[in-house]
């Protein structure tokens, strides 16, 4: 009986880090999918109003709901002046090139 409990305990200890790693991956993929969806809404707004919106414009015109202004993992998103949707704390591509 003790051997069975030992084996079960070892299996649980091995599986817990894998489960937490998968949750982080799920959050990351969910955020990427959300950014792609908001990018589609930005393009729809641009077609309708001939200009790039802010997050507030998308909410005001009904393209996004009030509670849909950040990624599912609660990271804030922004829309650049060129209409690109990205994470607020992500480094810009122009600064990365030097």
Secondary structure, 3 states (H helix, E strand, C coil): CHHHHHHHHHHHHHHHHHHHHHHHHHHHHHHHHHHHHHHHHHHHHHHHHCCCCCHHHHHHCCCCCCCCCECCCCCEEEECCCCCEEECCCCCHHHHCC
